[in-house]
Amino acid sequence: FFFSSRRRHTRFKCDWSSDVCSSDLLAGWIASPANPLTARVFVNRIWQQHFGEGLVRSSDNFGLLGEQPTHPELLDAMALKLADRGWSLKRLHRSLLLSSTYRMSTTYNDAAFQSDPDNRLWWRYPRRRLEAESIRDAILAVGGDLDLKMGGSLLPTPNRQYVTSTANVNPAIYESARRTLYLPVVRSALYEVLQAFDFAEPSVMSGKRDSTTVAPQALFMMNSSIVAQQSRRLAEDLLRRTDLDDARRVRIAYIRAYGREPRDEEINRSLAFITRYTEMATQQASGASNADAIRTQAWQGLCRAMMADRKSTRLNSSHT
Protein backbone atom coordinates (compact mmCIF):
# COMPACT_ATOMS: atom_id res chain seq x y z
CA PHE A 1 0.00 0.00 0.00
CA PHE A 2 1.28 3.44 -0.92
CA PHE A 3 -0.05 6.78 0.32
CA SER A 4 1.58 9.88 -1.15
CA SER A 5 1.09 13.55 -0.38
CA ARG A 6 0.52 16.01 -3.20
CA ARG A 7 3.80 17.88 -2.95
CA ARG A 8 6.53 16.18 -0.97
CA HIS A 9 5.77 12.64 -2.10
CA THR A 10 6.42 11.27 1.36
CA ARG A 11 5.39 7.63 1.17
CA PHE A 12 4.24 5.01 3.58
CA LYS A 13 4.96 1.49 2.40
CA CYS A 14 3.49 -1.43 4.22
CA ASP A 15 3.44 -5.16 3.70
CA TRP A 16 0.28 -6.22 5.52
CA SER A 17 1.46 -9.84 5.64
CA SER A 18 4.27 -8.81 7.97
CA ASP A 19 3.91 -8.55 11.71
CA VAL A 20 5.89 -5.32 11.59
CA CYS A 21 3.06 -3.49 9.85
CA SER A 22 0.05 -2.47 11.90
CA SER A 23 -2.67 0.13 12.15
CA ASP A 24 -0.50 1.94 14.72
CA LEU A 25 2.18 2.46 12.09
CA LEU A 26 -0.37 3.76 9.63
CA ALA A 27 -1.82 6.14 12.23
CA GLY A 28 1.70 7.30 13.08
CA TRP A 29 2.41 8.02 9.43
CA ILE A 30 -0.87 9.91 8.99
CA ALA A 31 -0.02 12.24 11.88
CA SER A 32 3.69 12.37 11.14
CA PRO A 33 5.37 15.76 10.54
CA ALA A 34 6.82 14.17 7.41
CA ASN A 35 3.30 13.88 5.97
CA PRO A 36 1.92 17.38 5.26
CA LEU A 37 -1.30 16.16 3.68
CA THR A 38 -3.15 15.45 6.93
CA ALA A 39 -2.65 18.92 8.35
CA ARG A 40 -3.54 20.56 5.02
CA VAL A 41 -6.81 18.65 4.75
CA PHE A 42 -7.58 19.39 8.38
CA VAL A 43 -7.11 23.16 8.22
CA ASN A 44 -8.93 23.30 4.88
CA ARG A 45 -11.99 21.68 6.45
CA ILE A 46 -11.90 24.11 9.38
CA TRP A 47 -11.58 27.06 6.97
CA GLN A 48 -14.54 25.69 5.00
CA GLN A 49 -16.56 25.42 8.20
CA HIS A 50 -16.10 29.12 8.97
CA PHE A 51 -16.14 30.59 5.45
CA GLY A 52 -18.41 28.25 3.48
CA GLU A 53 -15.65 27.34 1.01
CA GLY A 54 -12.19 25.94 1.58
CA LEU A 55 -8.90 27.28 0.32
CA VAL A 56 -9.05 24.08 -1.72
CA ARG A 57 -12.64 24.04 -2.90
CA SER A 58 -12.63 20.33 -3.69
CA SER A 59 -12.38 19.48 0.00
CA ASP A 60 -12.91 15.77 -0.73
CA ASN A 61 -10.12 15.65 -3.29
CA PHE A 62 -6.59 16.89 -2.72
CA GLY A 63 -5.28 14.77 -5.58
CA LEU A 64 -4.45 15.56 -9.17
CA LEU A 65 -8.11 15.81 -10.15
CA GLY A 66 -8.92 18.21 -7.33
CA GLU A 67 -8.80 21.99 -7.48
CA GLN A 68 -5.63 23.92 -6.77
CA PRO A 69 -5.57 25.96 -3.53
CA THR A 70 -6.38 29.63 -4.00
CA HIS A 71 -3.79 30.56 -1.36
CA PRO A 72 -1.21 27.72 -1.18
CA GLU A 73 1.22 29.62 1.06
CA LEU A 74 -1.52 30.38 3.57
CA LEU A 75 -2.68 26.76 3.55
CA ASP A 76 0.87 25.52 4.20
CA ALA A 77 1.46 28.10 6.93
CA MET A 78 -1.72 27.14 8.79
CA ALA A 79 -0.93 23.44 8.40
CA LEU A 80 2.55 23.91 9.87
CA LYS A 81 1.23 25.99 12.76
CA LEU A 82 -1.42 23.37 13.53
CA ALA A 83 1.22 20.65 13.83
CA ASP A 84 3.70 22.87 15.71
CA ARG A 85 1.03 23.84 18.24
CA GLY A 86 0.23 20.25 19.13
CA TRP A 87 -2.81 20.03 16.83
CA SER A 88 -4.71 22.47 19.03
CA LEU A 89 -8.10 23.10 17.43
CA LYS A 90 -8.91 25.85 19.89
CA ARG A 91 -5.91 27.88 18.77
CA LEU A 92 -6.73 27.23 15.11
CA HIS A 93 -10.33 28.39 15.53
CA ARG A 94 -9.19 31.46 17.46
CA SER A 95 -6.69 32.47 14.79
CA LEU A 96 -9.37 32.25 12.07
CA LEU A 97 -12.10 34.02 14.02
CA LEU A 98 -9.79 36.90 14.93
CA SER A 99 -8.51 37.31 11.37
CA SER A 100 -9.38 40.36 9.27
CA THR A 101 -10.78 38.02 6.60
CA TYR A 102 -13.37 36.57 8.97
CA ARG A 103 -14.32 40.03 10.25
CA MET A 104 -14.97 41.50 6.80
CA SER A 105 -18.48 42.61 5.91
CA THR A 106 -20.61 41.08 3.17
CA THR A 107 -20.84 44.41 1.35
CA TYR A 108 -20.88 44.11 -2.43
CA ASN A 109 -18.16 45.83 -4.46
CA ASP A 110 -18.70 46.02 -8.20
CA ALA A 111 -15.04 46.47 -9.12
CA ALA A 112 -13.99 43.51 -6.99
CA PHE A 113 -16.82 41.41 -8.41
CA GLN A 114 -15.72 42.11 -11.98
CA SER A 115 -12.22 40.88 -11.16
CA ASP A 116 -13.21 37.99 -8.91
CA PRO A 117 -16.90 37.01 -9.28
CA ASP A 118 -16.47 33.78 -7.31
CA ASN A 119 -14.81 35.55 -4.37
CA ARG A 120 -11.83 33.23 -4.53
CA LEU A 121 -9.54 36.00 -3.28
CA TRP A 122 -11.84 36.68 -0.29
CA TRP A 123 -12.54 40.37 -0.94
CA ARG A 124 -15.66 40.08 1.23
CA TYR A 125 -17.17 37.64 3.69
CA PRO A 126 -19.47 35.30 1.74
CA ARG A 127 -23.16 35.40 2.41
CA ARG A 128 -24.38 31.91 3.17
CA ARG A 129 -27.27 30.09 4.72
CA LEU A 130 -27.03 28.38 8.06
CA GLU A 131 -26.88 24.60 8.09
CA ALA A 132 -29.99 22.63 8.98
CA GLU A 133 -28.91 21.99 12.58
CA SER A 134 -28.18 25.66 13.21
CA ILE A 135 -31.53 26.73 11.74
CA ARG A 136 -33.44 24.47 14.10
CA ASP A 137 -31.33 25.53 17.08
CA ALA A 138 -31.84 29.20 16.18
CA ILE A 139 -35.63 28.75 16.05
CA LEU A 140 -35.62 27.17 19.51
CA ALA A 141 -33.26 29.84 20.85
CA VAL A 142 -35.42 32.72 19.59
CA GLY A 143 -38.46 31.14 21.20
CA GLY A 144 -36.55 30.66 24.44
CA ASP A 145 -36.84 26.87 24.57
CA LEU A 146 -33.37 25.68 23.50
CA ASP A 147 -31.96 23.17 25.99
CA LEU A 148 -28.19 23.72 26.24
CA LYS A 149 -27.50 20.61 28.31
CA MET A 150 -24.51 18.71 26.99
CA GLY A 151 -23.98 14.99 26.46
CA GLY A 152 -26.24 11.99 26.28
CA SER A 153 -28.42 10.50 23.54
CA LEU A 154 -32.11 10.67 22.67
CA LEU A 155 -32.12 7.37 20.79
CA PRO A 156 -33.52 4.61 23.03
CA THR A 157 -32.13 1.80 20.86
CA PRO A 158 -29.30 -0.07 22.63
CA ASN A 159 -25.81 0.42 21.28
CA ARG A 160 -24.97 -1.66 18.18
CA GLN A 161 -28.57 -2.80 17.78
CA TYR A 162 -29.82 -2.70 14.19
CA VAL A 163 -32.05 0.30 13.51
CA THR A 164 -34.19 0.57 10.41
CA SER A 165 -37.55 1.94 9.24
CA THR A 166 -39.69 4.57 10.89
CA ALA A 167 -41.15 1.98 13.27
CA ASN A 168 -37.95 2.06 15.32
CA VAL A 169 -37.98 5.82 15.85
CA ASN A 170 -40.67 7.54 17.85
CA PRO A 171 -41.41 10.91 16.16
CA ALA A 172 -41.79 12.43 19.63
CA ILE A 173 -37.99 12.23 19.95
CA TYR A 174 -37.70 15.03 17.42
CA GLU A 175 -39.90 17.28 19.56
CA SER A 176 -37.12 17.54 22.12
CA ALA A 177 -35.71 20.98 22.89
CA ARG A 178 -32.19 19.57 22.95
CA ARG A 179 -29.71 20.90 20.40
CA THR A 180 -30.01 19.22 17.02
CA LEU A 181 -26.57 17.71 17.54
CA TYR A 182 -28.19 15.23 19.94
CA LEU A 183 -31.12 14.21 17.74
CA PRO A 184 -30.87 10.70 16.26
CA VAL A 185 -30.00 10.41 12.57
CA VAL A 186 -31.74 7.35 11.15
CA ARG A 187 -31.37 7.01 7.39
CA SER A 188 -34.91 5.76 6.82
CA ALA A 189 -36.53 8.26 9.20
CA LEU A 190 -34.68 11.54 8.76
CA TYR A 191 -36.13 14.51 10.64
CA GLU A 192 -38.19 16.81 8.38
CA VAL A 193 -36.31 19.95 9.41
CA LEU A 194 -33.03 18.37 8.32
CA GLN A 195 -34.53 17.19 5.03
CA ALA A 196 -35.84 20.66 4.19
CA PHE A 197 -32.46 22.36 4.54
CA ASP A 198 -30.02 20.11 2.70
CA PHE A 199 -28.84 17.79 5.45
CA ALA A 200 -26.18 15.49 4.04
CA GLU A 201 -27.23 12.00 2.92
CA PRO A 202 -26.36 9.88 5.99
CA SER A 203 -25.43 6.78 3.99
CA VAL A 204 -22.56 8.38 2.02
CA MET A 205 -19.54 10.52 2.82
CA SER A 206 -19.88 14.21 2.03
CA GLY A 207 -17.14 16.80 2.43
CA LYS A 208 -19.46 19.70 1.67
CA ARG A 209 -23.23 20.00 1.78
CA ASP A 210 -25.39 21.46 -0.92
CA SER A 211 -27.03 24.80 -0.19
CA THR A 212 -30.24 25.22 -2.14
CA THR A 213 -32.94 27.89 -2.13
CA VAL A 214 -36.27 26.32 -2.98
CA ALA A 215 -39.93 27.09 -2.30
CA PRO A 216 -40.53 24.24 0.20
CA GLN A 217 -38.04 25.87 2.58
CA ALA A 218 -40.08 29.08 2.75
CA LEU A 219 -43.30 27.08 3.14
CA PHE A 220 -41.71 25.10 5.95
CA MET A 221 -40.72 28.25 7.83
CA MET A 222 -44.25 29.62 7.54
CA ASN A 223 -46.25 26.45 8.23
CA SER A 224 -44.19 24.06 10.33
CA SER A 225 -45.27 23.20 13.85
CA ILE A 226 -41.89 24.11 15.37
CA VAL A 227 -41.99 27.65 13.97
CA ALA A 228 -45.63 28.06 15.03
CA GLN A 229 -44.83 26.88 18.54
CA GLN A 230 -41.71 28.98 19.01
CA SER A 231 -43.24 32.12 17.49
CA ARG A 232 -46.10 31.82 19.97
CA ARG A 233 -43.63 31.36 22.83
CA LEU A 234 -41.81 34.52 21.77
CA ALA A 235 -45.08 36.47 21.43
CA GLU A 236 -46.29 35.38 24.87
CA ASP A 237 -42.92 36.25 26.37
CA LEU A 238 -43.06 39.75 24.90
CA LEU A 239 -46.65 40.40 26.00
CA ARG A 240 -45.87 39.13 29.48
CA ARG A 241 -43.57 42.13 29.94
CA THR A 242 -46.02 44.75 31.19
CA ASP A 243 -43.19 47.25 31.65
CA LEU A 244 -42.71 47.52 27.89
CA ASP A 245 -44.60 49.45 25.24
CA ASP A 246 -45.08 47.94 21.80
CA ALA A 247 -42.09 49.73 20.27
CA ARG A 248 -39.81 48.24 22.95
CA ARG A 249 -41.33 44.81 22.32
CA VAL A 250 -40.45 45.13 18.64
CA ARG A 251 -36.87 46.04 19.57
CA ILE A 252 -36.53 43.00 21.80
CA ALA A 253 -38.02 40.75 19.11
CA TYR A 254 -35.48 42.01 16.56
CA ILE A 255 -32.59 41.50 18.95
CA ARG A 256 -33.68 37.93 19.69
CA ALA A 257 -34.41 37.05 16.06
CA TYR A 258 -31.63 38.90 14.24
CA GLY A 259 -29.15 39.91 16.92
CA ARG A 260 -29.44 43.62 16.13
CA GLU A 261 -31.55 46.70 16.84
CA PRO A 262 -34.31 47.47 14.31
CA ARG A 263 -34.27 50.62 12.23
CA ASP A 264 -37.03 53.18 12.74
CA GLU A 265 -38.85 52.16 9.55
CA GLU A 266 -38.78 48.53 10.66
CA ILE A 267 -40.35 49.47 13.98
CA ASN A 268 -43.05 51.46 12.19
CA ARG A 269 -43.81 48.61 9.77
CA SER A 270 -44.02 46.13 12.64
CA LEU A 271 -46.40 48.31 14.66
CA ALA A 272 -48.54 48.89 11.56
CA PHE A 273 -48.70 45.13 11.04
CA ILE A 274 -49.85 44.58 14.63
CA THR A 275 -52.52 47.26 14.31
CA ARG A 276 -53.83 46.01 10.97
CA TYR A 277 -53.83 42.37 12.08
CA THR A 278 -55.73 43.23 15.26
CA GLU A 279 -58.33 45.27 13.37
CA MET A 280 -58.96 42.56 10.78
CA ALA A 281 -59.10 39.75 13.38
CA THR A 282 -61.54 41.76 15.51
CA GLN A 283 -63.82 42.40 12.53
CA GLN A 284 -63.88 38.72 11.59
CA ALA A 285 -64.32 37.42 15.14
CA SER A 286 -67.58 37.12 17.02
CA GLY A 287 -68.56 39.55 19.73
CA ALA A 288 -67.52 37.09 22.43
CA SER A 289 -63.93 36.89 21.14
CA ASN A 290 -61.14 37.56 23.59
CA ALA A 291 -59.19 40.74 22.87
CA ASP A 292 -56.12 39.33 24.60
CA ALA A 293 -56.21 36.24 22.40
CA ILE A 294 -56.42 38.36 19.26
CA ARG A 295 -53.52 40.49 20.44
CA THR A 296 -51.45 37.36 21.09
CA GLN A 297 -52.28 36.09 17.59
CA ALA A 298 -51.18 39.41 16.09
CA TRP A 299 -47.83 39.29 17.84
CA GLN A 300 -47.40 35.64 16.96
CA GLY A 301 -47.97 36.55 13.32
CA LEU A 302 -45.24 39.18 13.52
CA CYS A 303 -42.83 36.81 15.26
CA ARG A 304 -43.52 34.06 12.73
CA ALA A 305 -42.87 36.44 9.83
CA MET A 306 -39.57 37.46 11.44
CA MET A 307 -38.51 33.83 11.89
CA ALA A 308 -39.46 33.02 8.30
CA ASP A 309 -37.53 35.98 6.90
CA ARG A 310 -34.29 35.11 5.11
CA LYS A 311 -32.31 37.20 7.61
CA SER A 312 -33.01 34.59 10.29
CA THR A 313 -31.39 31.81 8.28
CA ARG A 314 -28.46 33.72 6.76
CA LEU A 315 -25.03 34.22 8.27
CA ASN A 316 -23.70 37.76 8.00
CA SER A 317 -26.45 38.86 5.63
CA SER A 318 -27.05 42.56 5.12
CA HIS A 319 -29.96 44.37 6.74
CA THR A 320 -31.69 44.99 3.41
Secondary structure as the mmCIF struct_conf table of DSSP 4:
data_model
#
loop_
_struct_conf.conf_type_id
_struct_conf.id
_struct_conf.beg_label_comp_id
_struct_conf.beg_label_asym_id
_struct_conf.beg_label_seq_id
_struct_conf.end_label_comp_id
_struct_conf.end_label_asym_id
_struct_conf.end_label_seq_id
STRN STRN1 PHE A 2 SER A 4
BEND BEND1 ARG A 6 ARG A 8
STRN STRN2 ARG A 11 LYS A 13
TURN_TY1_P TURN_TY1_P1 TRP A 16 SER A 17
BEND BEND2 SER A 18 SER A 18
TURN_TY1_P TURN_TY1_P2 ASP A 19 VAL A 20
HELX_RH_AL_P HELX_RH_AL_P1 SER A 23 ILE A 30
TURN_TY1_P TURN_TY1_P3 ALA A 31 ALA A 31
TURN_TY1_P TURN_TY1_P4 PRO A 33 ALA A 34
HELX_RH_AL_P HELX_RH_AL_P2 PRO A 36 PHE A 51
BEND BEND3 GLY A 52 GLU A 53
BEND BEND4 LEU A 55 ARG A 57
TURN_TY1_P TURN_TY1_P5 SER A 59 ASP A 60
BEND BEND5 GLY A 63 GLY A 63
TURN_TY1_P TURN_TY1_P6 LEU A 64 LEU A 65
BEND BEND6 GLY A 66 GLY A 66
HELX_LH_PP_P HELX_LH_PP_P1 GLU A 67 PRO A 69
BEND BEND7 THR A 70 HIS A 71
HELX_RH_AL_P HELX_RH_AL_P3 PRO A 72 ASP A 84
TURN_TY1_P TURN_TY1_P7 ARG A 85 GLY A 86
BEND BEND8 TRP A 87 TRP A 87
HELX_RH_AL_P HELX_RH_AL_P4 LEU A 89 LEU A 97
TURN_TY1_P TURN_TY1_P8 LEU A 98 LEU A 98
BEND BEND9 SER A 99 SER A 99
TURN_TY1_P TURN_TY1_P9 SER A 100 ARG A 103
HELX_RH_AL_P HELX_RH_AL_P5 ASP A 110 SER A 115
TURN_TY1_P TURN_TY1_P10 PRO A 117 ASP A 118
TURN_TY1_P TURN_TY1_P11 ARG A 120 LEU A 121
BEND BEND10 TRP A 123 ARG A 124
HELX_LH_PP_P HELX_LH_PP_P2 TYR A 125 ARG A 127
STRN STRN3 ARG A 128 ARG A 129
HELX_LH_PP_P HELX_LH_PP_P3 LEU A 130 GLU A 131
HELX_RH_AL_P HELX_RH_AL_P6 ALA A 132 GLY A 143
TURN_TY1_P TURN_TY1_P12 GLY A 144 GLY A 144
STRN STRN4 ASP A 147 ASP A 147
BEND BEND11 GLY A 151 GLY A 151
BEND BEND12 THR A 157 THR A 157
HELX_LH_PP_P HELX_LH_PP_P4 PRO A 158 PRO A 158
TURN_TY1_P TURN_TY1_P13 ASN A 159 ARG A 160
BEND BEND13 SER A 165 SER A 165
HELX_RH_3T_P HELX_RH_3T_P1 THR A 166 ASN A 168
BEND BEND14 VAL A 169 VAL A 169
HELX_RH_3T_P HELX_RH_3T_P2 PRO A 171 GLU A 175
STRN STRN5 ARG A 178 ARG A 178
HELX_RH_3T_P HELX_RH_3T_P3 THR A 180 TYR A 182
BEND BEND15 LEU A 183 LEU A 183
TURN_TY1_P TURN_TY1_P14 ARG A 187 SER A 188
BEND BEND16 ALA A 189 ALA A 189
HELX_RH_AL_P HELX_RH_AL_P7 GLU A 192 ALA A 196
TURN_TY1_P TURN_TY1_P15 PHE A 197 ASP A 198
HELX_LH_PP_P HELX_LH_PP_P5 PHE A 199 GLU A 201
TURN_TY1_P TURN_TY1_P16 PRO A 202 SER A 203
BEND BEND17 VAL A 204 VAL A 204
BEND BEND18 GLY A 207 LYS A 208
HELX_RH_AL_P HELX_RH_AL_P8 ALA A 215 ASN A 223
HELX_RH_AL_P HELX_RH_AL_P9 SER A 225 ARG A 240
TURN_TY1_P TURN_TY1_P17 THR A 242 ASP A 243
HELX_RH_AL_P HELX_RH_AL_P10 ASP A 246 TYR A 258
BEND BEND19 GLY A 259 ARG A 260
HELX_LH_PP_P HELX_LH_PP_P6 GLU A 261 ARG A 263
HELX_RH_AL_P HELX_RH_AL_P11 ASP A 264 GLN A 284
BEND BEND20 ALA A 285 ALA A 285
TURN_TY1_P TURN_TY1_P18 GLY A 287 ALA A 288
HELX_RH_AL_P HELX_RH_AL_P12 ALA A 291 ALA A 308
BEND BEND21 ASP A 309 ASP A 309
HELX_RH_3T_P HELX_RH_3T_P4 ARG A 310 THR A 313
STRN STRN6 ARG A 314 LEU A 315
BEND BEND22 ASN A 316 ASN A 316
#
